[in-house]
Amino acid sequence: MPLNHYATLGRSGLRVSPFCLGTMTFGMDWGWGCEPDEARRIIDAFMDRGGNFLDTANIYTKGHSEAIIGEHFAASPAKRDRAVIATKFLGNLFPGDPNAGGAHRKGIIAALEHSLRRLRTDYIDLYWMHWQDALTPIDETMRTLDDLVRAGKVRYIGFSDTPAWKVAQAQTLAEFKHWTPLC
């Protein structure tokens, strides 16, 4: 399937390439992966063929994946405008700090601010929870994500690696409270 046969992202009107470029191995910080120059070549080859959807996470290569993407797009703002950047939160990059990760308000906001700095952007296209946080009430997570959308720092929200019943609970809560739904 060609990369320029765009599909809408979930229940949104945002058009994304049918394949998303996963960037978990951008950077050598885990002892394996690809060097930044090779990562930039991969991004360019993907986008030259019509791809526009990139996925990363705050914890991928200890934040270096986001930094590589941010540096690349900072050098070419037009590419950033064409790209749909997804990043995930929840992972803790600061061992010993119990609040540096998680899906609670403090953790989500701190993770977003760090991701925005590394990605060198004012907003995240898709900000999604990496996995379920069993310690945080879902209403706290959803309200915080809604606040970030309303502040213009996040465009769309979603969940990854989360049980269907928890996703349904979050979506029902968002609809009932008139908060931003998961896309």
SULVENQUI-V642610 format. One record per residue. PSI is psi in whole degrees, 0 to 359 (none if undefined). OMEGA is omega as a letter, one per 20 degrees, with the letter a starting at -180 (* if undefined). Layout:
psi-><PSI & PSI>
omega-><OMEGA & OMEGA>
//
This chain:
psi-><130 & 148 & 341 & 17 & 77 & 150 & 159 & 147 & 105 & 231 & 35 & 178 & 3 & 126 & 127 & 155 & 152 & 342 & 139 & 136 & 110 & 135 & 25 & 332 & 19 & 111 & 154 & 17 & 343 & 5 & 1 & 166 & 208 & 151 & 157 & 320 & 319 & 322 & 318 & 321 & 322 & 314 & 312 & 317 & 319 & 312 & 325 & 335 & 7 & 353 & 143 & 357 & 115 & 140 & 137 & 190 & 156 & 331 & 352 & 126 & 44 & 35 & 349 & 327 & 312 & 319 & 321 & 314 & 314 & 316 & 319 & 314 & 333 & 329 & 344 & 82 & 331 & 326 & 321 & 320 & 327 & 337 & 148 & 107 & 124 & 135 & 154 & 152 & 166 & 320 & 148 & 117 & 359 & 81 & 140 & 344 & 106 & 345 & 5 & 352 & 179 & 173 & 25 & 163 & 309 & 315 & 317 & 313 & 317 & 316 & 319 & 314 & 319 & 317 & 317 & 319 & 313 & 321 & 352 & 49 & 162 & 347 & 158 & 133 & 311 & 117 & 120 & 151 & 129 & 318 & 170 & 138 & 104 & 348 & 341 & 130 & 140 & 331 & 327 & 318 & 310 & 320 & 319 & 315 & 321 & 317 & 321 & 325 & 313 & 330 & 351 & 8 & 341 & 140 & 315 & 156 & 156 & 176 & 148 & 150 & 52 & 136 & 145 & 321 & 326 & 322 & 315 & 319 & 315 & 318 & 318 & 316 & 315 & 317 & 317 & 319 & 357 & 38 & 167 & 126 & 162 & 140 & none>
omega-><r & a & a & r & a & r & r & r & r & a & r & r & a & a & a & r & a & r & r & r & r & a & a & a & r & a & a & a & r & a & r & a & r & r & a & r & r & r & r & r & r & r & a & r & r & a & r & r & r & r & r & a & r & r & r & r & a & a & a & a & r & r & a & r & r & a & r & r & a & r & a & a & r & r & a & a & r & r & r & r & r & a & r & a & r & r & a & r & r & a & a & r & a & a & a & r & a & a & a & r & r & a & r & a & a & a & a & a & r & r & r & a & r & r & r & r & a & a & r & a & r & a & r & r & r & r & a & a & a & r & a & r & a & a & a & r & a & r & r & r & a & r & r & r & r & r & a & r & a & r & r & r & a & r & a & r & r & r & r & r & a & r & a & a & r & r & r & r & a & a & r & r & a & r & a & a & a & r & r & r & r & r & *>
//
